[in-house]
Amino acid sequence: MSRAKVIFVTDPMCSWCWGMAPDIERARRDGAAEFDFDCVLGGINVGSSHPVSDFARARLADVWRRVVSVTQAEFGEGLPRGDFVYNSVPACLAVEAMRELEGAAPFDFLHRLQTRFFVDGVDVGKESVLMREAVAAGANAERFAAAFQSPATMARVRAGFEIAKAFGTSALPSVQIEIDGKRGLVAGGYVDSPTLLESVRGHLRRLAAT
């Protein structure tokens, strides 16, 4: 059996994914000797083109309160003001573009966008904002723009959305495991890092016993 890869199905604009972000980082640190780690972007409101209504803002504020009660995550004052469209496709494209530039799973840039959105209230759905954040994170502006606008990047992002759905992971975040090219679902929804790692180890023990 080859070395297992733990894959987090997440999104830069997913509230519960932000709540789980510290546990993802702890799992990556504590499990580094045992597993490889990667992320797949699940997509939030990918077909939306209308500004968020006052009712939707109030509903999301309630979701944030529940995330805080479970995870103690830090949130700012609320969603970006004005005609904010809650659609994570541009942010997902930016994260995937950063993967291409860095040649590695883009956890740092994902976390950067999450922080800017949930804590600072910045609209990370705007291309100008994503360009600014990418450059601030060390990316070359021209190379990032080319990767961001590439049809190949969009294809990878859309494929990630489909992978998330195929494993029943429309409710983000979730955790998959990949071994010898085959994937399985380990956890759906928020889970803390010790439970996450033990679930992965248990999955591997069951596979070894078959």
TITORVEX-490771 format. One record per residue (C-alpha): x, y, z. Coordinates in pm, 1 decimal. Each point is the difference from the previous one (the first is absolute). Example, Ala and Ser with C-alpha at 12.3 -4.5 7.8 and 13.67 -1.06 7.14 Angstrom:
// residues 2
+----------+----------+----------+
!     east !    north !       up !
+----------+----------+----------+
!   1230.0 !   -450.0 !    780.0 !
!    137.0 !    344.0 !    -66.0 !
+----------+----------+----------+
***
This chain:
// residues 210
+----------+----------+----------+
!     east !    north !       up !
+----------+----------+----------+
!      0.0 !      0.0 !      0.0 !
!    140.5 !    340.0 !    -97.4 !
!     16.6 !    301.6 !    229.4 !
!   -348.1 !    138.4 !     58.4 !
!   -104.7 !    348.1 !   -105.4 !
!   -249.9 !    188.2 !    217.7 !
!   -210.9 !    236.8 !   -209.2 !
!   -201.4 !    282.3 !    153.0 !
!   -306.5 !    100.5 !   -199.6 !
!    -28.2 !    364.3 !     89.8 !
!    -65.1 !    348.6 !   -137.8 !
!    133.4 !    352.7 !     61.6 !
!   -353.4 !    128.8 !     69.8 !
!   -142.2 !   -292.0 !    201.6 !
!    -83.0 !     93.8 !    361.0 !
!     52.9 !   -345.0 !    151.2 !
!    320.2 !    -40.6 !   -201.3 !
!    129.6 !    316.2 !    164.9 !
!   -101.0 !   -142.8 !    336.2 !
!    196.0 !   -316.2 !    -76.5 !
!    306.1 !    181.7 !   -138.9 !
!    205.3 !    -20.7 !    324.4 !
!    -75.1 !   -373.0 !     26.3 !
!    109.8 !    -49.8 !   -359.5 !
!    329.1 !    170.4 !     79.6 !
!     45.7 !   -207.8 !    316.4 !
!    -78.8 !   -320.5 !   -189.2 !
!    252.3 !     89.0 !   -267.7 !
!    262.4 !     65.0 !    265.7 !
!    -73.3 !   -300.9 !    219.2 !
!    -50.2 !   -240.7 !   -289.5 !
!    287.5 !    116.2 !   -220.9 !
!    211.2 !   -307.4 !     72.9 !
!   -283.6 !   -236.3 !    -94.6 !
!   -196.4 !    159.6 !   -281.2 !
!     11.5 !    236.9 !   -294.7 !
!   -257.9 !    277.8 !     -4.4 !
!   -190.9 !    178.9 !   -274.4 !
!   -319.4 !    197.6 !    -48.5 !
!   -289.6 !     -4.4 !   -244.6 !
!   -222.6 !    305.2 !    -40.2 !
!   -366.9 !    -79.9 !     46.6 !
!   -162.4 !    322.2 !   -120.7 !
!   -255.4 !    222.8 !    174.4 !
!   -300.0 !    143.6 !   -189.8 !
!    181.2 !    -57.6 !   -327.6 !
!   -298.2 !    103.0 !   -211.1 !
!    -86.6 !    315.9 !    192.8 !
!     12.7 !    339.9 !   -171.2 !
!   -226.9 !    209.5 !    225.1 !
!    101.6 !    207.3 !    302.5 !
!    -66.6 !   -154.7 !    340.2 !
!   -331.7 !    113.6 !    147.0 !
!    -47.9 !    130.8 !    353.1 !
!   -181.7 !   -322.7 !     87.7 !
!    291.3 !   -211.1 !   -125.5 !
!    245.3 !    217.3 !    194.6 !
!   -197.3 !    -59.0 !    319.6 !
!    -10.8 !   -374.1 !    -66.2 !
!    374.5 !    -12.5 !    -60.7 !
!     62.1 !    197.6 !    318.8 !
!   -183.6 !   -276.2 !    185.4 !
!    219.3 !   -262.8 !   -169.2 !
!    309.3 !    192.9 !    108.1 !
!   -122.3 !      5.1 !    359.7 !
!    -38.4 !   -378.0 !     -8.8 !
!    347.3 !    -42.2 !   -147.2 !
!    143.9 !    216.2 !    279.0 !
!   -184.2 !   -199.2 !    266.8 !
!    149.1 !   -326.3 !   -125.8 !
!    345.6 !    102.8 !   -121.2 !
!     74.0 !    336.4 !    168.9 !
!    100.3 !    134.0 !   -341.6 !
!     58.2 !    373.0 !    -36.7 !
!   -243.4 !    193.3 !   -218.8 !
!    -10.3 !    367.7 !    -82.7 !
!   -301.5 !    228.4 !    -21.4 !
!   -173.2 !   -185.5 !   -282.7 !
!    -13.7 !    -48.2 !   -374.0 !
!    146.7 !    264.2 !   -232.0 !
!   -227.3 !    300.7 !    -32.5 !
!   -171.7 !    119.0 !   -315.4 !
!   -104.9 !   -218.2 !   -291.6 !
!    190.5 !   -306.4 !    114.5 !
!    -59.2 !   -316.8 !   -205.5 !
!     65.9 !   -315.3 !    203.3 !
!    160.9 !   -216.4 !   -268.0 !
!    332.2 !   -168.6 !     72.1 !
!    101.1 !    -88.4 !   -357.8 !
!    243.7 !    294.4 !    -39.2 !
!    162.0 !    -74.1 !    337.1 !
!     29.8 !   -369.2 !    -89.3 !
!    161.1 !     94.2 !   -331.0 !
!    250.7 !    214.4 !    187.5 !
!     90.3 !   -282.1 !    238.3 !
!     40.9 !   -244.2 !   -287.6 !
!    208.9 !    254.0 !   -191.4 !
!    228.7 !     30.3 !    300.7 !
!     37.0 !   -378.0 !      1.3 !
!    129.7 !     18.6 !   -356.3 !
!    246.9 !    276.0 !     84.1 !
!    127.9 !   -162.2 !    319.0 !
!     -8.6 !   -360.3 !   -116.4 !
!   -146.5 !   -107.1 !    334.7 !
!   -330.7 !    -22.6 !    184.5 !
!    -98.0 !    366.4 !     54.9 !
!    -95.9 !    -18.7 !    368.3 !
!    168.7 !    329.2 !     90.9 !
!   -178.1 !    202.2 !   -267.4 !
!   -330.6 !   -171.2 !     78.4 !
!     39.7 !    102.3 !    364.6 !
!     95.8 !    351.9 !   -103.7 !
!   -322.0 !     43.4 !   -199.1 !
!   -207.0 !   -151.3 !    280.7 !
!    146.8 !    249.9 !    246.2 !
!    -58.9 !    294.4 !   -229.2 !
!   -361.3 !   -105.3 !    -56.7 !
!   -115.8 !   -117.6 !    341.5 !
!    206.9 !    227.0 !    226.0 !
!     62.8 !    310.5 !   -209.6 !
!   -325.9 !      3.0 !   -195.0 !
!    174.5 !     30.1 !   -338.0 !
!   -181.9 !   -111.3 !   -315.0 !
!    229.7 !   -275.8 !   -126.0 !
!   -233.1 !    -57.1 !   -293.6 !
!    149.9 !    300.9 !   -179.2 !
!    281.4 !    -62.4 !   -244.2 !
!    179.0 !    322.3 !    100.5 !
!      1.7 !   -110.7 !    364.4 !
!    122.9 !   -347.8 !    -89.1 !
!    280.1 !    147.0 !   -212.3 !
!    104.1 !    226.7 !    285.9 !
!      0.3 !   -285.8 !    249.6 !
!    196.1 !   -227.3 !   -231.7 !
!    270.2 !    260.3 !    -54.1 !
!     12.8 !     70.5 !    374.1 !
!     49.5 !   -374.5 !     50.7 !
!    301.6 !      7.7 !   -231.9 !
!   -148.0 !    -90.2 !   -339.0 !
!    114.3 !    157.4 !   -324.6 !
!   -292.2 !    213.6 !   -119.9 !
!     19.6 !   -100.7 !   -367.0 !
!     43.0 !   -369.6 !     68.8 !
!   -284.7 !      3.1 !    251.4 !
!   -233.0 !    182.9 !   -239.1 !
!     78.1 !   -249.3 !   -276.0 !
!    -66.1 !   -297.8 !    227.5 !
!   -315.0 !    161.1 !    145.2 !
!   -147.6 !     58.9 !   -346.4 !
!    110.6 !   -333.1 !   -147.7 !
!   -273.4 !   -237.7 !   -121.3 !
!    209.8 !   -283.3 !    144.8 !
!    -26.5 !    154.3 !    347.6 !
!   -376.5 !     30.2 !    -36.0 !
!    -16.7 !   -361.5 !   -113.1 !
!    189.6 !   -116.6 !    309.2 !
!   -223.0 !    205.6 !    228.0 !
!   -316.9 !   -136.1 !   -161.0 !
!    140.7 !   -352.0 !     26.0 !
!     54.7 !     59.7 !    371.8 !
!   -362.7 !    104.4 !     38.7 !
!   -107.5 !   -322.6 !   -167.5 !
!    233.0 !   -209.6 !    216.9 !
!   -152.3 !    156.6 !    309.3 !
!   -351.4 !    -86.6 !   -118.6 !
!     98.1 !   -350.5 !   -104.0 !
!    105.9 !    -80.5 !    355.6 !
!   -309.4 !    152.5 !    154.5 !
!    198.4 !    293.3 !    131.9 !
!   -232.2 !    283.6 !    -95.5 !
!     -3.9 !     92.7 !    369.7 !
!    346.8 !    140.1 !     56.0 !
!    252.8 !    -61.2 !    144.3 !
!     71.3 !   -369.3 !    -35.0 !
!    298.5 !   -230.7 !     -9.0 !
!     92.1 !   -261.1 !   -260.3 !
!    286.5 !   -245.4 !     -8.4 !
!    179.6 !   -113.5 !   -313.9 !
!    203.2 !   -321.7 !    -15.9 !
!    138.0 !   -154.2 !   -317.8 !
!   -214.7 !    234.1 !   -208.9 !
!   -326.1 !    -89.9 !    176.9 !
!   -192.4 !    243.1 !    217.0 !
!   -235.7 !    -46.4 !    290.2 !
!   -192.4 !    229.5 !    232.3 !
!    137.3 !     12.8 !    354.7 !
!   -201.3 !    282.0 !    157.4 !
!   -283.5 !    227.4 !   -106.6 !
!    -40.0 !    333.1 !    175.4 !
!    209.3 !    163.1 !    270.4 !
!    234.8 !   -223.8 !    197.7 !
!    286.4 !     90.3 !    233.7 !
!    356.4 !    -97.9 !    -85.6 !
!     48.0 !   -292.7 !    246.0 !
!   -327.4 !   -158.3 !   -110.8 !
!     87.6 !     63.0 !   -364.0 !
!    338.8 !   -170.1 !     21.7 !
!   -136.5 !   -294.3 !    195.8 !
!   -276.9 !    -40.8 !   -258.3 !
!    261.7 !    -13.6 !   -275.9 !
!    206.5 !   -253.7 !    194.8 !
!   -311.0 !   -208.7 !     65.3 !
!    -86.5 !      5.8 !   -368.2 !
!    348.8 !   -124.4 !    -83.4 !
!    -18.3 !   -275.4 !    262.9 !
!   -326.2 !   -125.1 !   -147.7 !
!    149.2 !      0.4 !   -349.2 !
!    304.2 !   -193.0 !    120.6 !
!   -223.6 !   -261.4 !    159.9 !
!   -191.7 !    -73.2 !   -319.2 !
+----------+----------+----------+
***
